[in-house]
Every structure is written in C-alpha cells, then in structure tokens.
C-alpha cells in the first residue's frame, strides 16, 4: 500500500459495474486499517422536465440505490492507500480527467487528499472536494448526486479500461462476456500472455478453461 508504483499499471478487469463493486469491496475488506464511509446527498431536478406529479413517487431510498455508469455510488468505502479512479473531468489542465487514477493519502470530512498515479502529473498531490453530479439520459428522470466523483479501482470494467496503460491484467469472468468487443479490449491491454491471468467461472454447457466471445454473426451473412 505504501508503494505507489504498484497500482500504476495493473488492475483487475471485469465485465459489469456490479462485479467491479463486489471485487473492490472484497479487496477493501482485506486491507488493514479502518474504512471510512462517505454518503451522498441526492435530489431530483424539477427544472429538468421531470413530471411534478411523479416526483413524490421516488423516495430517497430509491434514488440512493441507483448505480449507473459515470455516477459515484451512494456509499463510498475508502481507506488510506486505496487506488481510485475519477469518474468526471475536474481540472483537465492539472491532469484530473475522467479515468485518471489516484491513490488516497488522507481522508477528511469534506475533502480527500490524493497522489496522482497516471497522466503527465504523476506524483502530484491534489485535494478534491465533493461535487454535484447529474445522471445521464439512461433513466426516465434526472436527479443530482452530491458525492466525491470517484470509484475504488482495484478493479474496473473492461470498457473503462480503454485508454488506460496497463502492463499487468487480471481478468475476472464470473459470467460470460455479453457485449461485442469486450473480450478483445480486455485481452489486448497487455503485450505478453505472461502479464495476463484469467479467472472464469465453470459452466456445465461450456468446455473447461473456455468462455464465450460475444460476436454479432449477422454481419457475416452477406459476406461472399
């Protein structure tokens, strides 16, 4: 945990955000020291076109339980030394962009101190507060979440790994790939098979040590 170089170019890759959260929480529980929990504050955006008659149907518990891509979780469990990844552009001139990886140095009440692990500002110490973040258009209503715009990055989704420079990859597949191109992205992150390990869950309908690669075979129908 004291070696900042350890987390710079290696990560666990998983297919879904749900699996990533489980892996991150599992590893966090194994680390020494007490964790700190940061809770968010959610509020519905009336001015964003939400129907006023439906606003009362979304209780705080319902909104708090929403986890989607690009949005931090309602509960953030953090410890000093934990690697994290930014989910939004905060200060591009200082290298604090979506996908930047950092390591926690000090946990405060309203602000967290980090050291930058990737990009052209490696080694720089930064302070990042909570911020207001709106959800994307995948939900039928819009709401605002006030939280630290980050996620623990022991593991990350395969899609999120695009643009990341990794030399060691551990690929965790509790279930087969479901999206075309995901497996290619994960396996192409390293230059040598010595730097790759794959853990896949056994299935009765598949041969041992194999997994499904999601491919749209329809694109080959008109190929002569």
C-alpha positions in Angstrom: 0.0 0.0 0.0 2.9 2.4 0.5 4.4 1.6 -2.9 2.6 4.0 -5.3 4.2 2.3 -8.4 2.3 -0.9 -7.6 -1.1 0.4 -8.7 0.0 2.4 -11.7 -0.1 -0.2 -14.4 -2.0 -3.1 -13.2 -5.7 -3.8 -12.5 -8.4 -6.4 -12.3 -10.9 -6.2 -15.2 -14.5 -7.4 -15.0 -17.5 -7.3 -17.4 -20.0 -5.3 -15.3 -20.1 -2.5 -12.8 -21.8 -4.8 -10.3 -18.9 -7.2 -10.4 -16.4 -4.4 -10.1 -18.1 -3.1 -7.0 -18.1 -6.6 -5.4 -14.4 -7.1 -6.2 -13.4 -3.6 -4.9 -15.4 -4.1 -1.6 -13.9 -7.6 -1.2 -10.3 -6.4 -1.5 -11.0 -3.3 0.7 -12.2 -5.6 3.5 -8.9 -7.5 3.4 -6.7 -4.3 3.9 -5.5 -3.2 7.3 -7.0 -0.2 9.0 -10.5 1.2 9.5 -12.5 2.3 6.5 -14.4 5.5 6.2 -17.9 5.7 4.7 -19.0 8.7 2.6 -22.7 9.1 2.0 -24.1 11.1 -0.9 -27.0 13.6 -1.0 -29.5 13.0 -3.8 -32.1 15.5 -5.0 -34.5 15.4 -8.0 -34.2 18.0 -10.7 -37.6 19.7 -11.1 -36.3 22.1 -13.8 -35.1 19.2 -16.0 -38.5 18.3 -17.2 -39.5 15.8 -14.5 -43.2 15.5 -14.1 -44.1 17.1 -10.8 -46.8 14.5 -10.0 -44.1 11.7 -10.2 -41.5 13.4 -8.0 -43.1 12.2 -4.8 -43.0 8.5 -6.1 -39.2 8.5 -5.9 -38.3 8.1 -2.2 -34.7 8.9 -1.1 -34.0 5.2 -0.7 -35.0 4.5 -4.3 -32.8 7.3 -5.7 -29.9 6.3 -3.3 -29.9 2.7 -4.7 -29.3 3.8 -8.3 -25.9 2.9 -9.6 -25.1 3.7 -13.2 -22.1 4.4 -15.4 -20.4 7.6 -14.7 -22.1 8.1 -11.3 -20.4 7.5 -7.9 -22.2 5.1 -5.5 -24.4 6.3 -2.7 -21.9 4.8 -0.2 -18.2 5.2 -0.8 -16.0 2.9 1.4 -12.4 4.2 1.4 -9.2 3.6 3.3 -5.9 5.4 3.2 -3.7 4.0 0.4 -6.6 2.7 -1.7 -6.3 3.4 -5.5 -9.2 5.2 -7.0 -10.4 6.4 -10.4 -12.0 9.7 -11.3 -15.5 9.5 -13.0 -15.6 13.0 -14.3 -13.4 15.8 -15.7 -12.5 18.0 -12.7 -9.4 20.0 -13.8 -8.0 19.0 -17.2 -5.1 21.4 -17.0 -3.9 19.7 -13.9 -4.5 16.2 -15.2 -7.7 15.5 -13.3 -9.7 13.9 -16.0 -12.3 11.1 -16.4 -10.3 7.9 -16.0 -7.3 9.4 -14.1 -6.1 7.0 -11.4 -5.0 8.3 -8.0 -4.2 6.9 -4.5 -5.8 8.1 -1.3 -3.4 9.8 1.1 -5.6 11.4 3.7 -9.4 11.1 4.3 -11.1 14.3 5.6 -14.7 15.2 6.4 -15.4 17.3 3.3 -12.2 16.8 1.2 -9.8 14.0 0.3 -6.1 14.2 -0.4 -4.7 12.1 -3.2 -1.5 11.5 -5.1 -1.8 11.2 -8.9 -0.7 7.8 -10.4 -1.3 8.3 -14.1 -1.0 11.0 -16.8 1.6 13.8 -17.0 1.1 14.9 -13.4 2.3 11.7 -11.8 3.3 12.2 -8.1 1.4 15.4 -7.7 -0.6 15.8 -4.5 -4.2 17.1 -5.0 -7.2 17.9 -2.9 -10.7 17.1 -4.3 -14.0 18.0 -2.6 -17.5 16.7 -3.2 -19.3 18.0 -6.2 -22.8 18.0 -7.7 -23.2 15.4 -10.5 -26.3 14.8 -12.7 -27.2 11.4 -14.1 -27.1 10.6 -17.8 -30.1 10.1 -20.1 -30.5 6.3 -19.4 -33.1 7.0 -16.7 -36.6 8.4 -17.3 -35.9 11.2 -14.8 -33.0 13.4 -13.8 -31.5 13.8 -10.4 -28.4 15.4 -8.8 -26.0 13.5 -6.6 -23.5 15.3 -4.3 -20.6 13.0 -3.8 -16.9 12.5 -4.4 -16.7 11.7 -8.2 -14.7 8.6 -7.9 -14.7 4.8 -7.5 -12.2 2.4 -6.0 -10.0 1.0 -8.8 -8.6 -2.3 -7.6 -11.0 -3.5 -10.4 -12.6 -1.6 -13.3 -14.9 -2.5 -16.1 -13.4 -3.6 -19.5 -15.0 -0.6 -21.2 -13.5 1.8 -18.6 -10.0 0.3 -19.2 -10.0 1.7 -22.7 -7.4 4.5 -22.8 -5.6 3.1 -19.7 -2.0 1.9 -19.9 -1.7 -1.4 -18.1 1.2 -3.9 -18.0 -0.4 -6.5 -15.7 -4.1 -7.5 -16.1 -6.2 -10.0 -14.1 -9.4 -10.7 -16.0 -12.3 -11.9 -13.8 -15.2 -13.5 -15.6 -17.9 -14.8 -13.2 -20.2 -15.0 -16.2 -19.5 -14.9 -20.0 -19.0 -11.7 -21.9 -22.3 -10.2 -23.2 -21.1 -7.3 -25.4 -19.3 -7.5 -28.7 -15.7 -6.4 -28.4 -15.4 -6.5 -24.6 -13.1 -9.6 -24.6 -10.9 -8.1 -27.3 -10.5 -4.9 -25.2 -9.5 -6.9 -22.1 -7.1 -9.3 -23.7 -5.4 -6.6 -25.8 -4.4 -4.5 -22.7 -1.1 -6.4 -22.3 1.7 -7.2 -24.7 2.5 -10.6 -23.4 0.5 -13.5 -22.1 2.8 -13.7 -19.1 1.2 -10.4 -18.0 -2.3 -11.8 -18.2 -4.3 -14.1 -15.9 -7.9 -15.1 -16.5 -10.3 -16.5 -13.8 -13.6 -17.7 -15.3 -16.5 -19.5 -13.6 -17.1 -23.0 -14.9 -20.3 -23.7 -16.7 -21.8 -27.1 -17.5 -22.6 -26.1 -21.1 -19.0 -25.0 -21.9 -15.7 -26.8 -22.1 -13.3 -26.3 -19.3 -11.0 -23.2 -19.4 -13.1 -21.5 -22.1 -15.5 -18.6 -22.3 -18.0 -17.1 -24.8 -16.9 -14.3 -27.0 -19.8 -12.0 -27.9 -19.9 -11.7 -31.7 -22.7 -10.4 -33.9 -22.6 -13.2 -36.5 -25.3 -11.4 -38.6 -22.6 -9.1 -40.0 -21.2 -12.0 -41.9 -24.5 -13.0 -43.6 -23.8 -11.0 -46.8 -20.1 -11.7 -47.0 -19.2 -13.8 -50.1 
